[in-house]
Amino acid sequence: GSGIILIAANSLVEWNNITMGGGNTRGIRMGSAGGYGVDNNTISNNNISGAGYGILSLEGLGHIVDNNYLSGSVTSGIEFSANSVTNVKVRGNRILTGTTGITIPSGSNAQYFIISNNTITSTSGSSNGIVLSGSSNVTVLNNSITVSGGSAGSGILITNSASNNSIVNNTITATTSSNIGISLTTGVIQNNTIYNNFINTTADSILLTGVIGNFNNFSINLTLGSNVFGGSSLGGNFYANSTTAANGYSYTCRDADENGICDSARVFGTNNNTDFHPLSSRIVVESPTFLNNGTNSSSPKKTEQVGLSINATDNGIISFITVQHNFTGIGFLNQSIFVNGTQMNVTFNISTNQSRGAQIAFKFYVNDSLGNTNSTVLRLLT
């Protein structure tokens, strides 16, 4: 049976508490094997426990499944199956399950999904966090996944010729020797892009079975940006060891210039499946520094607009810059701007409300993405 059966379009199902008795039960079921045009529904903020399937969608497009809490699911927390299901957003859900968190199974013809910002814990059996089976053009982004089942299972399982998917910015923890970080298996699995994930396992970080020779991207060209370990370059993935972190590849690889990128590529099976830029733990952490700072007026008059400039540099990513000033005459105020780069030249244009001869002052603060802060000295103007 099902707690709620939805055979309608453009509907909102939210804030329900549903308790089921396991087996083949469904907390919320959308659609039917017959097909009823069940499209554009939102399933939000529900608390579902003990169902065989927490949320099961049999058809439709344009669904949003967000901010639900699913616990004790026997088969799958959230599953899309049977008829074609496309253009779906699955985001912000908390899933505590004995088996699989989110499933897109064979035959669903699923594509154009965004699976993001979910927290998934799978605790028994052949538990998998997220399963992409035969799907394409799915984005798996910013999820936190923990698997701890006693049988072989994976944080993310890509199978049955699932191709052209993106796996980015996820944190995957596999706590037993039976569990894999990301597993690719069965069929022509190709053109998947997998980078900037934090993969923390005792067994294989990446396992390929039956897909040797097919091309998948485990890194992108080196690009400026804050990576999953806090470095300033985007490239490949970070590989840790959940038993002893220091034994993980990203901790043991050679990184002679300490730029946060391993000097050697990591090959999975064949050169068609290679992380060319594995992330390294060796990052030199320094506070931002200043090349110069100043103003275009050393003695501003009342209502004059003054340009306060700073040129800052950092070995990480500068995230925001603040100027503290008393130009308004009512004490010191802070004005901030968000930025993104290793060197930033920023000017704040501020009008003074104080008469010429009054003592006015300003000071800059620069913050980077690693939490480091530096400041200039207080500069006085008259």
Secondary structure, 3 states (H helix, E strand, C coil): CEEEEECCCCCEEECCEEEEEEEEEEEEEECCCCCCCCCCCEEECCEEEEEEEEEEECCEECCEEECCEEEEECCEEEEECCCCEECCEEECCEEEECCEEEEECCCCCCECCEEECCEEEECCCCCCCEEEECCECCEEECCEEEECCCCCEEEEEEECCCECCEEECCEEEECCCCEEEEEEECCCCCCCEEECCEEEECCCCEEEECCCCCCEECCCCCEECCCCCCCCEECCCEEEECCCHHHCHHHHCCCCCCEEECCCCEECCCCCEEECCCEEEEECCCCCEEEEEEECCCCCCCCCEEEEEEEEEEEEEEEEEEEEECCCCCCCEEEEEEEEEEEEEEEEEEECCCCCCCCEEEEEEEEECCCCEEECCCEEEC
